[in-house]
Amino acid sequence: MNDRKLPVGIQSFAEIRREGYLYVDKTDIIWRLANRG
């Protein structure tokens, strides 16, 4: 099981990476929602 923290309220990608927070890239999902009506 993954015990990584969620970056609630953290806006800095550098801090997310440096502190080992869990990051999920949702770019593809958002692109599909925007472009498929």
Phi, psi and omega per residue, in radians:
M1 nan 2.560 -3.108
N2 -1.606 2.177 -3.120
D3 -1.805 0.369 -3.124
R4 -1.267 2.589 -3.103
K5 -1.394 2.694 3.046
L6 -1.616 2.396 -3.069
P7 -1.458 1.033 -3.118
V8 -1.177 2.089 3.095
G9 1.445 0.007 3.139
I10 -1.661 2.155 -3.084
Q11 -1.756 -0.216 -3.064
S12 -1.602 2.018 3.115
F13 -1.088 -0.646 3.117
A14 -1.055 -0.734 3.123
E15 -1.173 -0.692 3.106
I16 -1.018 -0.806 -3.139
R17 -1.196 -0.805 -3.076
R18 -1.087 -0.694 -3.064
E19 -1.579 -0.029 3.059
G20 1.331 0.457 3.095
Y21 -1.243 2.757 3.071
L22 -1.340 2.305 3.131
Y23 -2.231 2.268 3.101
V24 -2.084 2.073 3.135
D25 -1.448 1.992 -3.106
K26 -1.832 0.275 -3.082
T27 -0.961 -0.832 -3.102
D28 -1.111 -0.712 3.133
I29 -1.107 -0.777 3.139
I30 -1.137 -0.715 3.132
W31 -1.068 -0.783 3.134
R32 -1.118 -0.718 3.106
L33 -1.087 -0.703 -3.097
A34 -1.280 -0.524 -3.020
N35 -1.801 -0.055 3.130
R36 -1.955 0.177 3.080
G37 1.207 nan nan
